[in-house]
């Protein structure tokens, strides 16, 4: 198991922030479309393929959580 150094962690954070800034104008619309597909019972996977081009995993997770809540597996 290899752990990331502080520099590697910071580089990843900077990369995500730059990605979000680059796609800021498109993100809101893409996330809204993804939420509508989820609410209407559509094919979320297909829409995710479009959304990941302009939104980070955190943004996508938050958008889906806001319309669907948290998944809890029954044990």
GROMACS elastic network, one bead per residue, 0.5 to 0.9 nm:
[ bonds ]
;  ai    aj funct       b0    kb
    4     7     6  0.79373   500
    4     8     6  0.57334   500
    4     9     6  0.62323   500
    5     8     6  0.51264   500
    5     9     6  0.62607   500
    5    10     6  0.86281   500
    6     9     6  0.51237   500
    6    10     6  0.61612   500
    6    11     6  0.85681   500
    7    10     6  0.51076   500
    7    11     6  0.60709   500
    7    12     6  0.86623   500
    8    11     6  0.50326   500
    8    12     6  0.62857   500
    8    13     6  0.87155   500
    9    12     6  0.52150   500
    9    13     6  0.63225   500
    9    14     6  0.86759   500
   10    13     6  0.50361   500
   10    14     6  0.60788   500
   10    15     6  0.84717   500
   11    14     6  0.50672   500
   11    15     6  0.60547   500
   11    16     6  0.86979   500
   12    16     6  0.62443   500
   12    17     6  0.86234   500
   13    16     6  0.52506   500
   13    17     6  0.62405   500
   13    18     6  0.86362   500
   14    17     6  0.51398   500
   14    18     6  0.61113   500
   14    19     6  0.85678   500
   15    18     6  0.51497   500
   15    19     6  0.61531   500
   15    20     6  0.86490   500
   16    19     6  0.50104   500
   16    20     6  0.61623   500
   16    21     6  0.86220   500
   16    56     6  0.71444   500
   17    20     6  0.50601   500
   17    21     6  0.61633   500
   17    22     6  0.85732   500
   18    21     6  0.50769   500
   18    22     6  0.60704   500
   18    23     6  0.86813   500
   19    22     6  0.51470   500
   19    23     6  0.63402   500
   19    24     6  0.83770   500
   19    54     6  0.77678   500
   19    55     6  0.80289   500
   19    56     6  0.78645   500
   20    23     6  0.53379   500
   20    24     6  0.56287   500
   20    27     6  0.80219   500
   20    54     6  0.73505   500
   20    55     6  0.66574   500
   20    56     6  0.70229   500
   21    24     6  0.50672   500
   21    25     6  0.83962   500
   22    25     6  0.80095   500
   22    54     6  0.83612   500
   23    26     6  0.55407   500
   23    27     6  0.60830   500
   23    53     6  0.84826   500
   23    54     6  0.53060   500
   23    55     6  0.73232   500
   24    27     6  0.53543   500
   24    28     6  0.75176   500
   24    54     6  0.77313   500
   24    55     6  0.83647   500
   25    28     6  0.70700   500
   25    29     6  0.81940   500
   26    29     6  0.57895   500
   26    30     6  0.63178   500
   26    31     6  0.87821   500
   26    54     6  0.64568   500
   26    55     6  0.84315   500
   27    30     6  0.51739   500
   27    31     6  0.60611   500
   27    32     6  0.84889   500
   27    51     6  0.78104   500
   27    54     6  0.55335   500
   27    55     6  0.56536   500
   27    59     6  0.87084   500
   28    31     6  0.52410   500
   28    32     6  0.60887   500
   28    33     6  0.86289   500
   28    55     6  0.86495   500
   29    32     6  0.50793   500
   29    33     6  0.61753   500
   29    34     6  0.86312   500
   30    33     6  0.51567   500
   30    34     6  0.62388   500
   30    35     6  0.86811   500
   30    47     6  0.87384   500
   30    50     6  0.76301   500
   30    51     6  0.55355   500
   30    52     6  0.89212   500
   30    54     6  0.74181   500
   30    55     6  0.77823   500
   31    34     6  0.50011   500
   31    35     6  0.61629   500
   31    36     6  0.86524   500
   31    51     6  0.67041   500
   31    55     6  0.76030   500
   31    59     6  0.79323   500
   31    60     6  0.67252   500
   31    63     6  0.63587   500
   31    64     6  0.84567   500
   32    35     6  0.50536   500
   32    36     6  0.62405   500
   32    37     6  0.86843   500
   32    63     6  0.78236   500
   33    36     6  0.51002   500
   33    37     6  0.62378   500
   33    38     6  0.86520   500
   33    47     6  0.79129   500
   33    51     6  0.85764   500
   34    37     6  0.51466   500
   34    38     6  0.62477   500
   34    39     6  0.86681   500
   34    44     6  0.69261   500
   34    47     6  0.60062   500
   34    48     6  0.70198   500
   34    50     6  0.89094   500
   34    51     6  0.71628   500
   34    60     6  0.83953   500
   34    63     6  0.79974   500
   34    64     6  0.77453   500
   35    38     6  0.50670   500
   35    39     6  0.61259   500
   35    40     6  0.85656   500
   35    44     6  0.87768   500
   35    63     6  0.65714   500
   35    64     6  0.61537   500
   35    66     6  0.84578   500
   35    67     6  0.65296   500
   35    68     6  0.87955   500
   36    39     6  0.50488   500
   36    40     6  0.60327   500
   36    41     6  0.85301   500
   36    42     6  0.83571   500
   36    67     6  0.87546   500
   37    40     6  0.51897   500
   37    41     6  0.61645   500
   37    43     6  0.67831   500
   37    44     6  0.62423   500
   37    47     6  0.74530   500
   38    41     6  0.52503   500
   38    42     6  0.58905   500
   38    43     6  0.75270   500
   38    44     6  0.59956   500
   38    64     6  0.75568   500
   38    67     6  0.76677   500
   38    68     6  0.78455   500
   39    42     6  0.76262   500
   39    67     6  0.69398   500
   39    68     6  0.77687   500
   41    44     6  0.79624   500
   42    45     6  0.89083   500
   42    46     6  0.88957   500
   42    47     6  0.87248   500
   43    46     6  0.56334   500
   43    47     6  0.66918   500
   43    48     6  0.88295   500
   44    47     6  0.51260   500
   44    48     6  0.59799   500
   44    49     6  0.87599   500
   45    49     6  0.65133   500
   46    49     6  0.53928   500
   46    50     6  0.72080   500
   47    50     6  0.53040   500
   47    51     6  0.62474   500
   47    52     6  0.87895   500
   48    52     6  0.59309   500
   48    53     6  0.87077   500
   48    60     6  0.84679   500
   49    52     6  0.57821   500
   49    53     6  0.72808   500
   50    53     6  0.57920   500
   50    54     6  0.77983   500
   51    54     6  0.57376   500
   51    55     6  0.59234   500
   51    56     6  0.86026   500
   51    60     6  0.77672   500
   52    55     6  0.51795   500
   52    56     6  0.64916   500
   52    57     6  0.75059   500
   52    60     6  0.79216   500
   53    56     6  0.83424   500
   55    58     6  0.81134   500
   55    59     6  0.60219   500
   55    60     6  0.64452   500
   56    59     6  0.52124   500
   56    60     6  0.62427   500
   56    61     6  0.85628   500
   57    60     6  0.51112   500
   57    61     6  0.59810   500
   57    62     6  0.85375   500
   58    61     6  0.50776   500
   58    62     6  0.61139   500
   58    63     6  0.85481   500
   59    62     6  0.52334   500
   59    63     6  0.61760   500
   59    64     6  0.87047   500
   60    63     6  0.51119   500
   60    64     6  0.61974   500
   60    65     6  0.84585   500
   61    64     6  0.52748   500
   61    65     6  0.59579   500
   61    66     6  0.85606   500
   62    65     6  0.50207   500
   62    66     6  0.61231   500
   62    67     6  0.89202   500
   63    66     6  0.52934   500
   63    67     6  0.68532   500
   63    68     6  0.87950   500
   64    67     6  0.54272   500
   64    68     6  0.58911   500
   64    69     6  0.74562   500
   64    70     6  0.89782   500
   65    68     6  0.51288   500
   65    70     6  0.60927   500
   65    71     6  0.88692   500
   66    69     6  0.60366   500
   66    70     6  0.88791   500
   68    71     6  0.82932   500
